[in-house]
């Protein structure tokens, strides 16, 4: 779940930065990707009963913010 959340939040950061930079094609791609990832996560979480999944999502989400900013640093 950490890897899935890492990918999801990296995409979220990239989407936010694409929107703020006015990069319409980038925004469209990251929005479509967010929808697909959200569908997968909702299905997975609905079946999960462990707190380990929650912990993994928290760790993945936290690490993704720094990575998403780093990967899009040239979009300013």
Backbone as ProteinMPNN parsed JSONL, in Angstrom:
{"seq_chain_A": "XXXXXXXXXXXXXXXXXXXXXXXXXXXXXXXXXXXXXXXXXXXXXXXXXXXXXXXXXXXXXXXXXXXXXXXXXXXX", "coords_chain_A": {"N_chain_A": [[0.818, -1.193, 0.0], [2.053, 1.164, 0.589], [3.6, 1.704, -1.669], [1.627, 2.039, -3.628], [0.277, 4.271, -2.61], [2.372, 6.072, -2.651], [2.789, 6.389, -5.403], [0.27, 7.425, -6.065], [0.135, 9.872, -4.559], [2.391, 11.173, -5.511], [1.567, 11.599, -8.115], [-0.583, 13.3, -7.516], [0.74, 15.574, -6.471], [2.194, 16.285, -8.731], [0.059, 16.87, -10.43], [-1.115, 19.091, -9.156], [0.973, 20.938, -9.373], [1.184, 21.079, -12.151], [-1.28, 22.206, -12.802], [-1.017, 24.703, -11.521], [1.045, 25.774, -13.01], [-0.116, 26.075, -15.41], [-0.084, 24.067, -17.333], [-1.758, 22.463, -19.466], [-1.951, 19.924, -20.984], [-0.377, 18.248, -19.31], [-1.864, 18.42, -16.979], [-4.26, 17.158, -17.712], [-3.401, 14.516, -18.232], [-2.417, 13.778, -15.684], [-4.777, 14.022, -14.179], [-6.424, 12.022, -15.305], [-4.871, 9.808, -14.662], [-4.997, 9.98, -11.862], [-7.694, 9.361, -11.426], [-7.818, 6.669, -12.243], [-6.018, 5.468, -10.432], [-7.302, 6.059, -8.004], [-9.634, 4.524, -8.236], [-8.532, 1.93, -8.1], [-7.393, 2.007, -5.504], [-9.645, 2.423, -3.844], [-11.046, 0.036, -4.245], [-9.187, -1.784, -3.212], [-8.822, -0.925, -0.505], [-11.389, -1.288, 0.488], [-11.489, -4.0, 0.901], [-9.568, -4.47, 2.769], [-8.498, -5.185, 6.085], [-6.582, -4.591, 7.879], [-4.422, -2.581, 9.926], [-1.958, -2.156, 8.943], [-2.071, -1.563, 6.251], [-3.075, 1.042, 6.36], [-0.949, 2.336, 7.654], [1.03, 1.939, 5.719], [-0.044, 3.503, 3.646], [0.162, 6.02, 4.779], [2.936, 6.353, 5.098], [3.781, 6.111, 2.415], [2.41, 8.29, 1.258], [3.563, 10.468, 2.592], [6.271, 10.378, 1.769], [5.942, 10.813, -0.912], [5.335, 13.512, -1.373], [7.724, 15.047, -1.242], [9.132, 13.777, -3.328], [7.448, 14.243, -5.551], [7.575, 17.041, -5.757], [10.297, 17.32, -6.257], [10.577, 15.986, -8.747], [9.144, 17.62, -10.432], [10.336, 20.074, -10.412], [11.324, 21.751, -12.41], [9.123, 22.861, -13.666], [8.315, 25.42, -13.091]], "CA_chain_A": [[0.0, 0.0, 0.0], [2.945, 2.331, 0.581], [3.981, 1.974, -3.057], [0.451, 2.561, -4.328], [0.043, 5.631, -2.131], [3.485, 6.882, -3.151], [2.467, 6.712, -6.802], [-0.915, 8.277, -6.071], [0.438, 11.207, -4.077], [3.315, 11.792, -6.466], [0.712, 12.074, -9.194], [-1.343, 14.438, -6.998], [1.638, 16.735, -6.423], [2.469, 16.666, -10.121], [-1.158, 17.476, -10.956], [-1.24, 20.423, -8.565], [1.996, 21.804, -9.956], [0.832, 21.282, -13.556], [-2.372, 23.179, -12.814], [-0.534, 26.044, -11.159], [1.919, 26.26, -14.08], [-0.919, 26.228, -16.628], [0.286, 23.027, -18.297], [-3.02, 21.755, -19.68], [-1.777, 18.495, -21.29], [0.105, 17.57, -18.107], [-2.995, 18.359, -16.048], [-5.194, 16.138, -18.196], [-2.793, 13.193, -18.017], [-2.378, 13.473, -14.251], [-6.154, 13.828, -13.722], [-6.856, 10.682, -15.739], [-4.107, 8.865, -13.841], [-5.563, 10.033, -10.506], [-8.965, 8.626, -11.432], [-7.525, 5.234, -12.316], [-5.406, 5.066, -9.162], [-8.342, 6.129, -6.973], [-10.49, 3.353, -8.407], [-7.8, 0.786, -7.571], [-7.229, 2.147, -4.055], [-10.947, 2.212, -3.208], [-11.323, -1.402, -4.27], [-8.246, -2.457, -2.312], [-9.103, -0.545, 0.875], [-12.668, -1.87, 0.875], [-11.26, -5.398, 1.285], [-8.479, -4.522, 3.753], [-8.922, -5.116, 7.474], [-5.383, -4.409, 8.679], [-3.876, -1.237, 10.11], [-0.707, -2.082, 8.189], [-2.39, -0.857, 5.008], [-3.17, 2.469, 6.701], [0.417, 2.785, 7.898], [1.692, 1.992, 4.413], [-0.542, 4.65, 2.907], [0.702, 7.226, 5.407], [4.361, 6.44, 4.75], [3.864, 6.381, 0.979], [1.949, 9.654, 0.999], [4.555, 11.419, 3.095], [7.46, 10.357, 0.91], [5.584, 11.254, -2.259], [5.326, 14.974, -1.493], [9.084, 15.486, -1.594], [9.481, 13.245, -4.636], [6.662, 14.948, -6.561], [8.153, 18.374, -5.931], [11.617, 17.156, -6.874], [10.449, 15.568, -10.148], [8.519, 18.696, -11.216], [11.001, 21.338, -10.038], [11.58, 22.592, -13.587], [7.851, 23.311, -14.229], [7.994, 26.77, -12.617]], "C_chain_A": [[0.861, 1.257, 0.0], [3.324, 2.701, -0.846], [2.815, 2.577, -3.842], [0.185, 4.007, -3.904], [1.154, 6.574, -2.592], [3.212, 7.32, -4.577], [1.292, 7.686, -6.867], [-0.589, 9.707, -5.648], [1.47, 11.914, -4.94], [2.52, 12.365, -7.629], [-0.092, 13.297, -8.754], [-0.489, 15.704, -6.953], [1.935, 17.22, -7.842], [1.258, 17.357, -10.74], [-1.324, 18.896, -10.442], [-0.244, 21.387, -9.188], [1.721, 22.067, -11.437], [-0.295, 22.31, -13.676], [-1.87, 24.583, -12.526], [0.385, 26.633, -12.218], [1.16, 26.45, -15.392], [-0.589, 25.214, -17.715], [-0.917, 22.106, -18.516], [-2.824, 20.278, -20.038], [-1.292, 17.691, -20.074], [-1.039, 17.394, -17.1], [-3.978, 17.269, -16.448], [-4.652, 14.739, -17.91], [-2.792, 12.832, -16.535], [-3.777, 13.324, -13.659], [-6.673, 12.438, -14.086], [-6.155, 9.613, -14.896], [-4.661, 8.824, -12.417], [-6.87, 9.254, -10.421], [-8.74, 7.122, -11.429], [-6.942, 4.725, -10.996], [-6.444, 5.056, -8.048], [-9.27, 4.929, -7.044], [-9.821, 2.125, -7.81], [-7.711, 0.845, -6.043], [-8.547, 1.89, -3.333], [-11.284, 0.731, -3.167], [-10.444, -2.154, -3.285], [-8.576, -2.174, -0.854], [-10.41, -1.167, 1.359], [-12.512, -3.306, 1.369], [-10.241, -5.539, 2.413], [-9.015, -4.384, 5.171], [-7.753, -4.807, 8.407], [-4.989, -2.942, 8.783], [-2.569, -1.067, 9.364], [-0.933, -1.344, 6.869], [-2.468, 0.644, 5.247], [-1.779, 3.047, 6.93], [1.187, 2.91, 6.589], [1.248, 3.192, 3.599], [0.013, 5.955, 3.478], [2.168, 7.421, 5.04], [4.532, 6.789, 3.275], [3.458, 7.794, 0.631], [2.954, 10.695, 1.451], [5.784, 11.51, 2.207], [7.168, 10.943, -0.471], [5.619, 12.766, -2.428], [6.694, 15.486, -1.932], [9.473, 15.009, -2.99], [8.739, 13.975, -5.744], [7.183, 16.35, -6.825], [9.492, 18.28, -6.638], [11.502, 16.859, -8.37], [9.882, 16.685, -11.03], [9.183, 20.049, -10.975], [11.235, 22.265, -11.217], [10.282, 23.144, -14.217], [7.51, 24.742, -13.855], [8.192, 27.803, -13.69]], "O_chain_A": [[0.454, 2.294, -0.524], [3.366, 3.881, -1.192], [2.999, 3.51, -4.623], [-0.098, 4.863, -4.742], [0.899, 7.741, -2.889], [3.386, 8.49, -4.918], [1.317, 8.653, -7.629], [-1.001, 10.656, -6.317], [1.423, 13.136, -5.082], [2.773, 13.485, -8.073], [-0.266, 14.234, -9.534], [-0.942, 16.778, -7.348], [1.927, 18.42, -8.112], [1.41, 18.321, -11.49], [-1.639, 19.804, -11.211], [-0.589, 22.528, -9.496], [1.994, 23.162, -11.928], [-0.262, 23.178, -14.549], [-2.25, 25.538, -13.203], [0.502, 27.854, -12.325], [1.726, 26.931, -16.374], [-0.798, 25.484, -18.897], [-1.068, 21.095, -17.83], [-3.486, 19.433, -19.435], [-1.757, 16.574, -19.844], [-1.161, 16.352, -16.457], [-4.472, 16.537, -15.591], [-5.374, 13.881, -17.402], [-3.128, 11.705, -16.17], [-3.949, 12.559, -12.71], [-7.29, 11.764, -13.261], [-6.776, 8.638, -14.473], [-4.78, 7.748, -11.83], [-7.114, 8.56, -9.434], [-9.402, 6.39, -10.693], [-7.337, 3.667, -10.506], [-6.462, 4.135, -7.232], [-9.65, 4.378, -6.011], [-10.462, 1.357, -7.093], [-7.931, -0.162, -5.37], [-8.563, 1.204, -2.311], [-11.761, 0.232, -2.148], [-10.912, -3.064, -2.601], [-8.607, -3.1, -0.043], [-10.519, -1.534, 2.528], [-13.32, -3.775, 2.171], [-10.074, -6.631, 2.955], [-9.889, -3.556, 5.429], [-7.938, -4.769, 9.624], [-5.195, -2.162, 7.853], [-2.113, 0.06, 9.17], [-0.072, -0.584, 6.426], [-1.985, 1.431, 4.433], [-1.471, 4.136, 6.445], [1.914, 3.882, 6.381], [2.063, 3.83, 2.934], [0.3, 6.889, 2.729], [2.589, 8.53, 4.711], [5.331, 7.657, 2.925], [4.096, 8.435, -0.205], [3.172, 11.693, 0.765], [6.276, 12.603, 1.927], [8.055, 11.503, -1.115], [5.906, 13.255, -3.521], [6.801, 16.264, -2.88], [10.08, 15.76, -3.753], [9.332, 14.298, -6.773], [7.23, 16.798, -7.97], [9.784, 19.081, -7.527], [12.249, 17.42, -9.172], [10.112, 16.695, -12.239], [8.605, 21.079, -11.322], [11.334, 23.477, -11.022], [10.36, 23.842, -15.227], [6.468, 25.236, -14.286], [7.966, 28.99, -13.455]]}, "name": "protein", "num_of_chains": 1, "seq": "XXXXXXXXXXXXXXXXXXXXXXXXXXXXXXXXXXXXXXXXXXXXXXXXXXXXXXXXXXXXXXXXXXXXXXXXXXXX"}
